[in-house]
Amino acid sequence: MNYAIFLGILNLILLSRLCLISRDEGVNQSDMWGVTIVPLLSLPFLAISMSWILLAFYLVSYPVLMWMLEKQKTRLNRNRILLLLLHTIIVALLCSPIFELSTSEFATNLLAGIDRVFLPGVIITGGVVSVIHLFVFGLLMVLNEANIILRYILKLVGLKTLGKTKEVDQQEYNTGRIIGLLERIFVFLFVILNQFAAIGFVLAAKGVTRFKDFESRTFAEYVLIGTLLSALLAMGVAFLVKTVLHL
């Protein structure tokens, strides 16, 4: 399998899904433009073949499926996870030796141009490109996909989002969303850099800022479970990246 192509296509799909971060009730029509267009940016970098045609057909058609799944409000996060799995399987299949997606001459010339202009004397190999793609993949996973998985797990264990209760107002709920996002980014980076002690400071800082709110048992339980799951997911993604990179 060509891992550079696989991760490159998948990263563009993940990038297009970042709009889901603030779409708790489903995407709108303007979001669908980004979901459709961004993954198509991979096509000029790939050599035209039967596998290229199949990929183009999939990238154009899957937003229709996504639009239908986004209308199922009660199964929103589950459907988003299943669609991500579908993306992974389809793209992996097209990048496998069965279909053998390959880079185009345009991609080769662009890479050579970057070498000459920005990195003279440095040769960017396919392995370097794969490493960059893998790091971006991990970062995109903790930015949005981990949040989707987290919400789905919380629903499975019977914890309702505090954004729909009287415990917190919408502004505080949105602030908590941003805090959780930053928390996962820091945990991911600290694991990659082998700075495990720093993770404790991040979690402690979050606990200090929420100390007074912990008088509510419902709020305390939700924040504690959510924080631990969020950190666990970010660490899991980071360890996966480290394992592949043999760091």
Secondary structure as the mmCIF struct_conf table of DSSP 4:
data_model
#
loop_
_struct_conf.conf_type_id
_struct_conf.id
_struct_conf.beg_label_comp_id
_struct_conf.beg_label_asym_id
_struct_conf.beg_label_seq_id
_struct_conf.end_label_comp_id
_struct_conf.end_label_asym_id
_struct_conf.end_label_seq_id
HELX_RH_AL_P HELX_RH_AL_P1 TYR A 3 SER A 16
HELX_RH_3T_P HELX_RH_3T_P1 ARG A 17 SER A 22
TURN_TY1_P TURN_TY1_P1 ASP A 24 GLU A 25
HELX_RH_AL_P HELX_RH_AL_P2 GLN A 29 LEU A 40
TURN_TY1_P TURN_TY1_P2 LEU A 41 SER A 42
HELX_RH_3T_P HELX_RH_3T_P2 LEU A 43 PHE A 45
STRN STRN1 LEU A 46 LEU A 46
BEND BEND1 SER A 49 SER A 49
HELX_RH_AL_P HELX_RH_AL_P3 MET A 50 GLU A 70
TURN_TY1_P TURN_TY1_P3 LYS A 71 LYS A 71
HELX_RH_3T_P HELX_RH_3T_P3 LYS A 73 ARG A 75
HELX_RH_AL_P HELX_RH_AL_P4 LEU A 76 CYS A 95
BEND BEND2 SER A 96 SER A 96
TURN_TY1_P TURN_TY1_P4 PRO A 97 PHE A 99
STRN STRN2 THR A 103 THR A 103
HELX_RH_AL_P HELX_RH_AL_P5 GLU A 105 VAL A 117
TURN_TY1_P TURN_TY1_P5 PHE A 118 PHE A 118
BEND BEND3 LEU A 119 LEU A 119
TURN_TY1_P TURN_TY1_P6 PRO A 120 GLY A 121
HELX_RH_AL_P HELX_RH_AL_P6 GLY A 126 LEU A 140
HELX_RH_PI_P HELX_RH_PI_P1 MET A 141 GLU A 145
HELX_RH_AL_P HELX_RH_AL_P7 ALA A 146 LEU A 156
TURN_TY1_P TURN_TY1_P7 VAL A 157 GLY A 158
HELX_LH_PP_P HELX_LH_PP_P1 LEU A 159 THR A 161
HELX_RH_3T_P HELX_RH_3T_P4 LEU A 162 LYS A 164
BEND BEND4 THR A 165 VAL A 168
HELX_RH_AL_P HELX_RH_AL_P8 GLN A 170 ILE A 192
TURN_TY1_P TURN_TY1_P8 LEU A 193 ASN A 194
HELX_RH_AL_P HELX_RH_AL_P9 PHE A 196 THR A 209
TURN_TY1_P TURN_TY1_P9 ARG A 210 ARG A 210
HELX_RH_3T_P HELX_RH_3T_P5 PHE A 211 GLU A 215
BEND BEND5 SER A 216 SER A 216
HELX_RH_AL_P HELX_RH_AL_P10 ARG A 217 LEU A 245
TURN_TY1_P TURN_TY1_P10 HIS A 246 HIS A 246
#
